[in-house]
């Protein structure tokens, strides 16, 4: 089984109840974190947005509904795309959203066709981020943004506990640190305009989520979330927002 297939299989097994609780925002902080992230991107009505690794559509649908954007979401997991399309139909946002299964490192879009691109908790499952960042840079317009809300490796990454929400073992976990990430983005021709460490927010958000839902999660999901919280507290990993701009 390929790495891509194994990752898709892992996410396809997410519990429907977990997806419902997160309202489609399958990342640290859920919808609150999505709004915080999107609020920093200067979104305007009718902007074209590419959501790379869109999951079941939470950030894409929020950008379409609250900001009036036209959003194309791509993901490696067919089940997620099917759910995203159903969620768009329920929200009456089919005219502003397109969801399709695709490989982020081989995008079937023309050059300079999106105003901006986003990735929300995706990079930790991508073994080779270089072509993904290069493709994102290629498809956004000059002056456009490529923004990431992702989990980065930190000082004690070698001591990571598994399983985590994104991987059962280190075999499918591909965290990079800030310096490596910055170098890859720069190599793609993107200028970093902001970086914000969200570690403290993550600890609070996961703790509150666990207090509310731990008893309703499966043993595996509960253990994965507890491992994530421990990893963040131990400075093994932590989420960051990185905003880059393509030179005009």
ABEGO torsion letter per residue (X at the ends): XBAAAAAAAAAAABBAAAAAAAGGBBBBGEAAAAAAAAAAAGBBBGBBBBBBGAEAGAAAAAAAAAAGBBBBBBBABAAAAAAAAAAAAAAGAAAABBBBBBBAABBBBBBGABABBBBBGAAAABABAAAAAAAAAAABBBGBBBBBBBBBBBAAAAABBOBBAABABAAABBBBBAAAAAAAAAAAGBBBABBBBAAAAAAAAAAAAAAAAAAABBAAAAAAAAAAAAAAAAGABBBBBBBBBBBX
